[in-house]
Amino acid sequence: MHTDLDKPAQGWRRTLYTVIYESDTPAGRRFDRILIWTILISVLAVILDSVASIAQAHGPLLHVLEWGFTLVFTVEYVLRLACTERPRKYALSFFGIIDLLSILPSYLALIEPGALFFLDVRILRLMRVFRVFKLTGFVSEYTILGMALLASRRKIMVFMSFVLMISLLMATAMYVFEGPAHGFTSIPTAMYWAITTMTTVGFGDLTPKTDIGRLISSFVMLMGWSVLAVPTGIVTAELTAKRRQAAIGAPLNPTPSQFSDLSCPRCDAIDQHPQGRYCWRCGADLLGR
């Protein structure tokens, strides 16, 4: 995020800064829209170039387009460095590094042909869309989701360890009852089958042939529903709690000084906001006690 300290005081650099880094002007919005379409088309060109038949038929055109996009993004990168008071800050920022990585592979390919594998890094251009969209209205949503995942990490880890234990037990059982004759040549191989079956992917390269094996397989497939449902419920509960915290103005990630010794009479949740009236977890009225 850029501040007023990054913005030049006057001159063409200030004008250019306003167009490139700010979206609240007509010129800034036009710049963002043009850049978005350029990014998307350049990513599409990279994707099409990976298809052998298309690359063979339209290779020269895709090559010209690629270098055209590279030059456009190079000019944009230089202008971003030129119009800010602290170019080092931009160059070392997350999006500054992404911008550099989006143009560097093409130049590396000129110096060292063996660096062609770096060309796939250009797909990172798509990440630049998040910068120019400037979705400030969704930043809080990203924060709430991240805090919900962080708060539920212990429950998810406990659940995942339980799922891994069940998968190991089922894999061992399949190795015993099916055996190498039916493709279950080892416990790790059976573990692969158990995981793909439990996640409802099931590639079909390993299938049980015995009645006991089919019974175990049915149990594992039914377990697959809980693999999807339980973590979703855990995260949803925490997400709802974080939304309620945000609604009453409670800190999403409170510091000890922001804690309150009050506990909710309904759900016993602690860490209530000192000025909050409702519980951040269940919404109970704290003043009605």
C-alpha positions in Angstrom: 0.0 0.0 0.0 1.4 3.4 -1.0 1.3 6.5 1.2 1.6 10.2 0.7 5.4 9.8 1.4 5.6 7.9 -1.9 3.9 10.6 -4.0 6.0 13.3 -5.6 5.2 16.8 -4.5 4.7 18.2 -8.1 5.6 17.8 -11.7 5.1 15.1 -14.3 6.1 12.4 -11.7 3.1 13.4 -9.5 0.7 13.3 -12.5 2.1 9.9 -13.5 1.9 8.6 -9.9 -1.8 9.6 -9.7 -2.5 7.8 -13.0 -0.6 4.6 -12.1 -1.1 4.1 -8.4 -4.5 5.8 -7.8 -7.8 4.6 -9.2 -10.1 7.5 -8.1 -9.5 9.5 -11.3 -10.8 8.9 -14.8 -7.3 8.5 -16.1 -6.4 6.1 -13.3 -9.5 4.0 -14.0 -8.7 3.9 -17.7 -5.1 2.8 -16.9 -6.3 0.1 -14.6 -8.8 -1.3 -17.2 -6.2 -1.3 -20.0 -3.7 -3.0 -17.8 -6.2 -5.6 -16.7 -7.0 -6.5 -20.2 -3.4 -6.5 -21.2 -2.6 -8.9 -18.3 -5.4 -11.3 -19.1 -4.6 -11.4 -22.8 -0.9 -11.9 -22.1 -1.8 -14.8 -19.8 -4.0 -16.3 -22.4 -1.1 -16.1 -24.9 1.1 -18.0 -22.5 -1.6 -20.6 -22.1 -2.1 -21.0 -25.8 1.6 -21.2 -26.4 1.7 -24.3 -24.2 -0.7 -26.2 -26.6 1.6 -27.9 -29.1 -0.9 -27.7 -32.1 -1.6 -24.0 -31.5 2.1 -23.2 -31.0 3.0 -25.0 -34.2 0.3 -23.2 -36.3 0.7 -19.7 -34.7 4.1 -19.7 -33.2 5.4 -16.6 -34.9 2.3 -14.6 -33.9 2.5 -15.7 -30.3 6.2 -14.9 -30.2 5.5 -11.3 -31.4 2.7 -10.9 -28.9 4.8 -12.2 -26.1 7.6 -9.7 -26.8 5.0 -7.0 -27.2 3.6 -7.7 -23.8 7.1 -8.0 -22.3 8.0 -4.5 -23.6 4.7 -3.1 -22.3 5.2 -4.5 -18.8 8.8 -3.4 -18.9 7.8 0.2 -19.6 5.2 0.0 -16.9 7.7 -1.4 -14.4 10.2 1.4 -15.2 7.4 4.1 -14.9 6.4 2.7 -11.5 9.9 3.0 -10.3 10.3 6.5 -11.8 7.2 8.1 -10.4 7.5 7.2 -6.8 9.7 8.9 -4.2 10.8 5.5 -2.8 11.4 3.2 -5.7 13.3 0.8 -3.5 10.1 0.2 -1.5 8.1 -0.6 -4.6 10.9 -2.8 -6.1 11.1 -4.9 -2.9 7.3 -5.1 -2.3 5.3 -8.2 -3.1 3.8 -6.8 -6.3 7.1 -5.2 -7.3 8.8 -8.6 -7.2 5.8 -10.1 -9.1 6.2 -7.4 -11.8 9.9 -8.1 -12.2 9.3 -11.8 -12.4 6.7 -11.3 -15.1 9.3 -9.7 -17.5 12.5 -11.3 -16.3 12.1 -14.7 -17.9 11.8 -13.4 -21.4 15.1 -11.5 -21.1 16.8 -14.5 -19.4 15.8 -16.6 -22.4 17.7 -14.3 -24.7 20.9 -14.6 -22.5 20.6 -18.3 -21.7 18.4 -20.5 -23.9 18.3 -23.1 -21.1 16.3 -20.6 -19.1 13.2 -21.2 -21.2 11.6 -23.1 -18.3 11.4 -19.7 -16.5 8.8 -18.5 -19.1 6.1 -20.3 -17.1 6.7 -17.7 -14.4 4.9 -15.2 -16.6 1.6 -16.7 -15.5 2.2 -14.6 -12.3 1.0 -11.6 -14.3 -2.5 -12.7 -13.4 -1.7 -12.0 -9.8 -1.2 -8.3 -10.7 -4.9 -8.0 -11.2 -5.3 -7.9 -7.5 -3.3 -4.7 -7.3 -5.1 -2.8 -10.0 -8.5 -3.8 -9.0 -7.9 -2.2 -5.6 -10.7 -4.2 -4.0 -10.5 -2.3 -0.8 -14.0 -3.4 0.0 -12.9 -7.0 0.1 -9.7 -6.5 2.1 -11.6 -6.9 5.4 -13.2 -10.1 4.0 -9.8 -11.5 3.2 -8.6 -10.6 6.8 -11.7 -12.2 8.4 -11.3 -15.4 6.3 -7.6 -15.6 7.2 -8.3 -15.1 10.9 -11.0 -17.7 10.8 -8.6 -20.3 9.2 -6.0 -19.4 11.8 -8.4 -19.7 14.7 -9.6 -23.1 13.5 -6.2 -24.5 12.7 -6.0 -26.7 15.8 -9.4 -28.3 15.2 -8.6 -28.9 11.6 -5.2 -30.4 12.4 -6.9 -32.7 15.0 -9.5 -33.8 12.4 -6.9 -34.3 9.7 -4.8 -36.5 12.0 -7.9 -38.6 12.6 -8.5 -38.9 8.9 -4.9 -39.9 8.3 -5.2 -42.6 11.0 -8.4 -43.9 9.5 -6.7 -43.9 6.1 -3.8 -45.8 7.4 -6.0 -48.4 9.1 -8.1 -48.9 5.9 -4.9 -49.1 3.8 -3.5 -51.8 6.0 -6.8 -53.7 5.9 -6.9 -53.5 2.1 -3.3 -54.6 1.9 -4.1 -57.7 4.0 -7.4 -58.7 2.4 -6.7 -57.7 -1.3 -2.9 -58.1 -1.4 -0.5 -57.8 -4.3 -2.6 -60.0 -6.5 -5.2 -57.2 -6.8 -2.7 -54.3 -7.1 -2.3 -53.5 -3.4 1.4 -54.3 -3.5 2.3 -52.3 -0.3 0.8 -50.3 2.5 1.9 -47.0 0.8 0.2 -48.0 -2.4 -2.9 -48.9 -0.4 -2.6 -45.6 1.4 -2.7 -43.8 -2.0 -5.9 -45.8 -2.8 -7.5 -44.9 0.6 -6.8 -41.1 0.2 -8.0 -40.9 -3.4 -11.1 -42.9 -2.4 -11.8 -40.9 0.7 -11.5 -37.6 -1.2 -14.0 -39.0 -3.7 -11.4 -38.6 -6.5 -10.9 -42.3 -7.2 -8.8 -42.8 -10.3 -9.9 -46.3 -10.8 -6.4 -47.7 -11.2 -6.9 -49.7 -8.0 -10.2 -51.4 -7.2 -11.1 -54.0 -4.7 -12.0 -57.5 -6.0 -13.0 -59.3 -2.8 -16.3 -58.8 -0.8 -14.4 -57.6 2.3 -12.4 -55.2 0.1 -15.6 -53.8 -1.3 -17.1 -53.4 2.2 -14.0 -51.5 3.3 -14.1 -49.4 0.2 -17.8 -48.5 0.9 -16.9 -47.4 4.4 -14.0 -45.3 3.1 -16.2 -43.6 0.5 -18.8 -42.8 3.2 -16.0 -41.3 5.3 -15.2 -39.1 2.4 -18.4 -37.1 3.0 -17.1 -36.1 6.5 -13.8 -35.1 5.0 -15.6 -32.4 3.2 -18.3 -31.5 5.7 -16.4 -31.3 9.0 -13.6 -28.8 8.1 -16.2 -26.7 6.3 -18.4 -26.6 9.4 -15.3 -25.7 11.6 -14.2 -22.8 9.3 -17.8 -21.6 8.8 -18.3 -21.4 12.6 -15.1 -19.4 13.1 -15.9 -17.2 10.1 -19.3 -16.4 11.6 -17.6 -15.6 14.9 -15.1 -13.3 13.2 -17.9 -11.5 11.3 -19.7 -10.8 14.5 -16.5 -9.5 16.0 -16.1 -7.1 13.1 -19.8 -6.1 13.3 -19.5 -4.9 17.0 -16.0 -3.4 16.4 -14.1 -6.0 18.3 -10.5 -6.6 17.2 -10.1 -9.6 14.8 -6.8 -10.4 16.4 -6.9 -8.8 19.8 -3.9 -8.0 21.9 -3.9 -8.7 25.6 -4.7 -5.1 26.4 -7.9 -5.4 24.4 -9.1 -8.4 26.2 -12.0 -8.3 28.7 -12.4 -10.6 31.7 -16.1 -10.9 30.9 -17.3 -14.2 29.6 -20.5 -14.9 27.6 -23.3 -16.4 29.8 -24.5 -18.5 26.9 -21.3 -20.0 25.3 -18.7 -19.0 27.9 -16.6 -17.3 25.2 -13.9 -15.0 26.7 -11.9 -12.2 25.2 -15.0 -10.0 24.8 -14.5 -6.5 23.6 -14.6 -4.1 26.5 -17.2 -1.8 24.9 -19.0 -4.6 23.1 -22.6 -5.4 24.1 -23.0 -8.7 22.2 -20.8 -11.8 22.4 -18.5 -12.0 19.4 -19.1 -15.8 19.2 -22.8 -16.4 19.6 -24.3 -12.9 19.7 -25.7 -13.1 23.2 -26.5 -9.8 25.0 -23.7 -9.3 27.5 -25.5 -6.4 29.2 -28.6 -8.5 29.9 -26.9 -10.7 32.5 
